[in-house]
Amino acid sequence: MAKVKTRKVAAKRFKVTGTGKLVHRVQGARHLRRKKGKRQQRRQDRQVELKKAMVKHVKAYLRKS
């Protein structure tokens, strides 16, 4: 059987925490920050947990063997 490879696209965008949760960066945080409020900018600086519906798909991309 062929070796299962990690999808590098997913590996760069998602991170598995110590407790097994998947986190990612918030969209829209890279540029055009001048017109966004400070509160929104602070919220976008942190990583957030991935939605439940997407966890199964992303974990499949991240698996290695």
C-alpha positions as CSV (number, residue, x, y, z in Angstrom):
1,M,0.0,0.0,0.0
2,A,1.2,3.5,-0.8
3,K,2.5,5.8,1.8
4,V,0.0,8.5,3.0
5,K,1.5,11.9,2.6
6,T,0.7,15.1,4.4
7,R,-1.0,17.8,2.3
8,K,1.5,20.6,2.6
9,V,-1.2,23.3,1.9
10,A,-3.1,22.2,5.0
11,A,0.1,21.8,7.1
12,K,1.0,25.5,6.6
13,R,-2.5,26.8,7.5
14,F,-3.6,24.6,10.4
15,K,-1.9,23.6,13.7
16,V,-2.8,20.8,16.1
17,T,-2.7,22.0,19.7
18,G,-1.5,19.8,22.6
19,T,-5.1,18.8,23.4
20,G,-5.8,17.8,19.8
21,K,-7.8,20.9,18.7
22,L,-7.2,22.4,15.3
23,V,-6.5,26.1,15.1
24,H,-6.0,28.6,12.2
25,R,-5.4,32.3,11.6
26,V,-8.4,34.6,11.0
27,Q,-9.0,35.8,7.5
28,G,-8.5,39.4,6.5
29,A,-5.7,40.1,8.9
30,R,-2.8,40.6,6.5
31,H,-3.4,44.0,4.8
32,L,-5.7,47.0,4.7
33,R,-5.6,47.2,8.4
34,R,-5.7,51.0,8.5
35,K,-9.5,51.1,7.8
36,K,-10.3,48.3,10.4
37,G,-11.0,49.1,14.0
38,K,-8.5,48.4,16.8
39,R,-10.9,45.9,18.3
40,Q,-11.2,44.0,15.1
41,Q,-7.4,44.0,14.5
42,R,-6.8,42.6,18.0
43,R,-9.3,39.8,17.4
44,Q,-7.6,39.0,14.1
45,D,-4.2,38.7,15.6
46,R,-5.0,35.5,17.5
47,Q,-5.6,32.0,16.3
48,V,-9.1,30.5,16.5
49,E,-10.4,27.0,16.8
50,L,-11.6,25.4,13.6
51,K,-15.3,24.8,13.1
52,K,-16.6,21.4,14.0
53,A,-17.8,20.6,10.5
54,M,-14.3,21.0,9.0
55,V,-12.3,19.1,11.6
56,K,-12.8,15.7,10.0
57,H,-11.7,17.0,6.5
58,V,-8.6,18.8,7.7
59,K,-7.4,16.0,10.0
60,A,-7.6,13.7,6.9
61,Y,-5.2,16.1,5.1
62,L,-2.8,16.3,8.0
63,R,-2.4,12.6,8.7
64,K,0.9,10.9,8.2
65,S,1.9,7.3,8.2
